[in-house]
Amino acid sequence: MAQYFSILLVLITLGTGLVWALDRWLLAPRRRAALARAEASAGGDLDQASRNKLLAEPGWVESCRGAFPVIAAVLVLRSFIFEPFQIPSGSMMPTLLVGDFILVEKFAYGLKDPVFAKKFLKTGEPKRGDIFVFKYPEDPSVDYIKRVVGLPGDRIIYRNKHLYIQPACQEGQSPCPGLTEVGSVDKGRGEFSLGNFPQDRRTETLGDVKHDILLAPVFPDRVGDYYNQPGTRPDEWIVPAGHYFAMGDNRDNSRDSRFWGFVPEANLVGKAVFIWMSFDMDRSPDSWLPNWVPTGVRFGRLGPIH
């Protein structure tokens, strides 16, 4: 849907831009020439009402000329700088909640054309711990948001709710990094629940990023549903070159790379950087209001995303 909107925005920008150019270099000169001929025929200057009538733009031209700079600015802003997204599910809790509206930095991982999404300028790469938006590999028409856990060449293990990472060995690096568990600090239980079961909240450190995750001890890991990469164990993955391993912060309520594999670099959309609005969507079961109607505004959530 987002890609279709981008294409529509490009078409509207081109259409209004063509009308603006047509008026500037063809229609407006013709109107001025018609005014000059009329004044010559009249033997002098015409009254202001007649001049205004001869110089007046057609309504459709005036509308397009006024809309073009606004639409062009929106196109540039949305395609290359920031794009708004809404969080639709709880897979990134507690970092992002249902009802959060975020800004995604489009230039964080390179600039792409808005129609074919082909990168034409490299500006950076995802870092471990980034929250990024990408096209879901199994259905590129859907945008997903997760956290970068594995970089190209990394070895990832997720076993008994413990995350282990062996970073890729860089050329000339000796000794190569070993497999280490990603540490976490317990922050309590019961603030969030999965069904009727309370979840543990922990603070995890990925790279330079500290963030909170949720674990549901009562639920076993769904190893049987994991993506089976040839040559590795069922709960182990080696990130291919040009790909990334993504996981949700709500570890037992997230369909992520554990289940469908890796995120290709070509699918990257941008880095989530800011919550600009947050609506509380909780309501009692007997409420007569539709589920999409907010019940309040969470002003305390506005700000940078970590």
C-alpha positions as CSV (number, residue, x, y, z in Angstrom):
1,M,0.0,0.0,0.0
2,A,2.8,2.4,0.9
3,Q,4.5,1.7,-2.5
4,Y,1.3,2.4,-4.3
5,F,0.9,5.7,-2.5
6,S,4.5,6.6,-3.5
7,I,3.7,5.9,-7.1
8,L,0.5,7.9,-6.9
9,L,2.3,10.8,-5.3
10,V,4.9,10.8,-8.1
11,L,2.2,10.8,-10.8
12,I,0.4,13.7,-9.2
13,T,3.6,15.6,-8.8
14,L,4.5,15.0,-12.4
15,G,1.0,16.0,-13.6
16,T,0.8,19.2,-11.6
17,G,4.5,20.0,-12.6
18,L,3.7,19.6,-16.3
19,V,0.7,21.9,-16.0
20,W,2.9,24.5,-14.1
21,A,5.6,24.3,-16.8
22,L,3.0,24.4,-19.6
23,D,1.5,27.6,-18.1
24,R,4.9,29.2,-17.4
25,W,6.4,28.8,-20.8
26,L,3.4,28.5,-23.1
27,L,0.0,29.6,-21.8
28,A,1.1,32.7,-19.8
29,P,3.1,34.1,-22.8
30,R,0.0,33.6,-25.0
31,R,-2.1,35.5,-22.5
32,R,0.4,38.4,-22.4
33,A,0.5,38.4,-26.2
34,A,-3.3,38.5,-26.4
35,L,-3.3,41.5,-24.0
36,A,-0.7,43.2,-26.1
37,R,-2.8,42.7,-29.3
38,A,-5.9,44.0,-27.5
39,E,-4.2,47.1,-26.3
40,A,-2.8,47.7,-29.8
41,S,-6.3,47.4,-31.3
42,A,-7.7,49.8,-28.6
43,G,-5.0,52.3,-29.2
44,G,-3.9,52.4,-25.6
45,D,-4.0,50.7,-22.2
46,L,-7.2,48.8,-21.3
47,D,-9.1,49.2,-18.1
48,Q,-8.0,47.0,-15.2
49,A,-11.0,44.7,-15.4
50,S,-10.3,43.9,-19.1
51,R,-6.6,43.4,-18.3
52,N,-7.4,41.0,-15.5
53,K,-9.8,39.1,-17.7
54,L,-7.2,38.6,-20.5
55,L,-4.5,37.6,-18.1
56,A,-6.6,35.3,-15.9
57,E,-5.5,31.7,-15.6
58,P,-8.0,28.9,-16.2
59,G,-9.2,27.4,-12.9
60,W,-7.5,24.0,-13.5
61,V,-4.2,25.7,-14.2
62,E,-4.4,27.9,-11.1
63,S,-5.2,24.8,-9.0
64,C,-2.3,22.8,-10.4
65,R,0.1,25.7,-10.1
66,G,-0.7,26.2,-6.5
67,A,-0.6,22.5,-5.6
68,F,2.6,21.6,-7.4
69,P,5.2,23.1,-4.9
70,V,3.3,21.6,-1.9
71,I,3.0,18.1,-3.5
72,A,6.6,18.2,-4.7
73,A,7.8,19.1,-1.1
74,V,5.7,16.2,0.3
75,L,7.2,13.9,-2.2
76,V,10.8,14.9,-1.4
77,L,10.1,14.8,2.4
78,R,8.4,11.4,2.3
79,S,10.7,9.7,-0.2
80,F,14.1,10.9,1.0
81,I,13.8,12.3,4.6
82,F,11.0,11.1,6.9
83,E,8.0,8.9,6.4
84,P,5.3,8.4,9.1
85,F,4.2,4.9,10.2
86,Q,1.7,3.5,12.6
87,I,2.5,0.6,15.0
88,P,-0.3,-2.0,14.3
89,S,0.7,-4.8,16.7
90,G,2.4,-5.6,20.0
91,S,5.5,-7.3,18.5
92,M,7.8,-4.4,19.6
93,M,6.5,-4.0,23.1
94,P,7.5,-2.5,25.4
95,T,9.6,-0.2,23.2
96,L,6.7,0.5,20.8
97,L,3.0,0.1,21.6
98,V,-0.1,-0.3,19.5
99,G,-1.3,3.3,18.7
100,D,2.2,4.8,18.5
101,F,2.8,6.9,15.4
102,I,6.5,7.1,14.4
103,L,8.8,8.8,12.0
104,V,11.2,6.7,9.9
105,E,14.4,8.2,8.7
106,K,14.5,7.3,5.0
107,F,18.1,8.4,4.3
108,A,19.6,6.3,7.2
109,Y,20.4,3.3,4.9
110,G,20.6,4.9,1.5
111,L,18.5,7.0,-0.8
112,K,16.1,5.1,-3.1
113,D,13.9,6.3,-6.0
114,P,10.2,6.4,-4.9
115,V,8.9,4.3,-7.8
116,F,11.2,1.3,-8.2
117,A,12.8,1.5,-4.7
118,K,16.3,1.2,-6.2
119,K,19.1,2.6,-4.2
120,F,21.0,5.4,-6.0
121,L,23.1,6.8,-3.1
122,K,24.6,4.9,-0.1
123,T,24.4,6.8,3.1
124,G,24.8,4.2,5.8
125,E,24.1,0.6,7.0
126,P,21.9,-0.8,9.8
127,K,23.7,-1.2,13.1
128,R,23.1,-3.8,15.7
129,G,20.3,-2.6,18.0
130,D,18.6,-0.3,15.4
131,I,14.9,-0.4,15.0
132,F,14.2,-0.6,11.3
133,V,11.3,-0.7,8.9
134,F,11.6,-3.1,5.9
135,K,9.5,-4.8,3.3
136,Y,8.4,-8.2,4.6
137,P,10.4,-10.7,2.6
138,E,7.4,-13.1,2.2
139,D,5.1,-10.2,1.0
140,P,6.9,-7.0,0.0
141,S,3.7,-5.1,-0.1
142,V,3.7,-5.2,3.8
143,D,5.9,-3.1,6.0
144,Y,7.4,-4.7,9.0
145,I,9.2,-3.1,12.0
146,K,11.7,-5.0,14.1
147,R,15.1,-4.6,15.8
148,V,18.4,-5.4,14.1
149,V,20.0,-8.4,16.0
150,G,22.3,-10.0,13.4
151,L,24.5,-8.3,10.8
152,P,26.0,-10.0,7.7
153,G,28.2,-12.9,8.7
154,D,27.0,-13.1,12.3
155,R,26.1,-16.4,13.9
156,I,22.8,-16.2,15.9
157,I,21.5,-18.6,18.4
158,Y,18.1,-18.3,20.2
159,R,17.8,-21.1,22.7
160,N,15.6,-21.4,25.8
161,K,14.8,-17.7,25.5
162,H,18.5,-16.8,25.6
163,L,20.1,-14.9,22.7
164,Y,23.7,-15.6,21.7
165,I,25.7,-13.8,19.0
166,Q,29.0,-14.5,17.4
167,P,29.9,-11.4,15.3
168,A,31.3,-11.9,11.9
169,C,35.1,-12.2,11.7
170,Q,36.4,-9.2,9.8
171,E,39.3,-9.5,7.4
172,G,42.6,-9.3,9.2
173,Q,40.9,-9.7,12.6
174,S,42.7,-12.0,15.0
175,P,41.4,-13.7,17.0
176,C,37.9,-13.8,15.7
177,P,35.1,-12.9,18.1
178,G,33.6,-15.8,20.0
179,L,30.0,-16.7,20.7
180,T,28.7,-14.8,23.7
181,E,25.3,-14.5,25.4
182,V,23.6,-11.1,25.1
183,G,23.2,-10.0,28.7
184,S,20.0,-8.8,30.2
185,V,18.9,-7.3,33.5
186,D,15.6,-8.3,35.2
187,K,13.2,-5.3,35.6
188,G,10.2,-7.1,37.1
189,R,7.1,-8.9,36.0
190,G,3.4,-8.2,35.5
191,E,3.4,-4.8,33.8
192,F,2.6,-6.6,30.5
193,S,0.8,-9.8,29.8
194,L,0.5,-12.3,27.0
195,G,-3.0,-13.6,27.2
196,N,-3.6,-14.1,30.9
197,F,0.1,-14.8,31.6
198,P,2.4,-12.1,33.0
199,Q,5.6,-11.4,31.1
200,D,9.1,-10.7,32.4
201,R,10.6,-7.3,31.5
202,R,14.3,-7.2,31.0
203,T,16.9,-4.6,29.8
204,E,19.1,-6.0,27.0
205,T,22.2,-4.5,25.5
206,L,22.7,-4.9,21.7
207,G,25.9,-3.1,20.5
208,D,25.7,0.4,21.9
209,V,21.9,0.2,22.4
210,K,20.2,-0.6,25.7
211,H,16.5,-1.5,25.3
212,D,13.8,-3.5,27.1
213,I,12.4,-6.8,26.0
214,L,9.5,-9.0,27.1
215,L,9.6,-12.7,27.8
216,A,6.8,-15.1,28.7
217,P,8.4,-17.9,30.7
218,V,5.3,-20.0,30.5
219,F,5.5,-20.3,26.7
220,P,8.1,-22.7,25.3
221,D,10.1,-21.5,22.3
222,R,8.4,-22.6,19.0
223,V,11.5,-24.3,17.6
224,G,9.4,-26.5,15.4
225,D,8.2,-23.4,13.5
226,Y,11.6,-21.8,13.1
227,Y,13.2,-21.1,9.7
228,N,15.5,-24.1,9.0
229,Q,18.7,-22.8,7.4
230,P,20.6,-25.7,5.8
231,G,23.8,-26.6,7.6
232,T,22.7,-25.2,11.0
233,R,20.7,-26.4,14.0
234,P,17.0,-25.5,14.2
235,D,17.6,-22.6,16.6
236,E,20.8,-21.4,14.9
237,W,21.4,-19.1,11.9
238,I,24.3,-17.7,9.9
239,V,23.4,-14.3,8.4
240,P,24.2,-14.3,4.7
241,A,26.1,-11.4,3.1
242,G,23.7,-8.5,2.3
243,H,21.1,-9.6,4.8
244,Y,20.1,-8.9,8.4
245,F,18.5,-10.9,11.2
246,A,15.6,-9.2,12.8
247,M,13.7,-9.8,16.1
248,G,10.8,-8.2,17.9
249,D,11.3,-6.9,21.5
250,N,8.2,-8.9,22.5
251,R,10.1,-12.1,22.0
252,D,7.2,-14.6,22.5
253,N,4.8,-12.5,20.5
254,S,6.7,-11.6,17.4
255,R,6.9,-13.3,14.0
256,D,10.4,-12.4,12.9
257,S,13.6,-13.8,11.3
258,R,13.4,-16.8,13.6
259,F,10.4,-17.9,11.6
260,W,10.9,-16.6,8.0
261,G,14.6,-16.0,7.6
262,F,16.6,-12.9,6.8
263,V,15.9,-9.3,5.6
264,P,17.6,-8.5,2.3
265,E,19.3,-5.2,2.1
266,A,17.1,-4.3,-0.9
267,N,14.0,-4.5,1.4
268,L,15.2,-1.8,3.9
269,V,13.0,1.2,4.2
270,G,14.6,3.2,7.0
271,K,15.4,3.6,10.7
272,A,12.7,4.4,13.3
273,V,13.8,7.4,15.2
274,F,10.9,9.3,16.8
275,I,7.4,8.9,18.3
276,W,5.4,11.9,17.2
277,M,2.0,10.8,18.5
278,S,0.7,8.0,20.7
279,F,-2.9,7.1,21.2
280,D,-4.2,4.8,23.9
281,M,-6.3,2.1,22.3
282,D,-7.4,0.2,25.4
283,R,-11.1,0.0,26.1
284,S,-13.4,-2.2,28.1
285,P,-15.1,-5.1,26.3
286,D,-18.6,-3.5,26.7
287,S,-17.6,-0.2,25.0
288,W,-19.9,0.8,22.1
289,L,-17.0,2.6,20.3
290,P,-15.2,0.9,17.4
291,N,-11.7,-0.5,18.2
292,W,-10.0,2.1,16.0
293,V,-11.2,5.0,18.1
294,P,-8.5,6.2,20.6
295,T,-9.4,6.4,24.3
296,G,-6.7,8.9,25.1
297,V,-3.3,10.5,24.2
298,R,-0.1,9.2,25.7
299,F,1.9,12.4,25.7
300,G,4.6,10.9,27.9
301,R,5.6,8.5,25.0
302,L,6.5,11.3,22.6
303,G,10.2,11.6,21.8
304,P,13.2,9.7,20.4
305,I,13.1,5.9,20.0
306,H,15.8,3.8,21.6
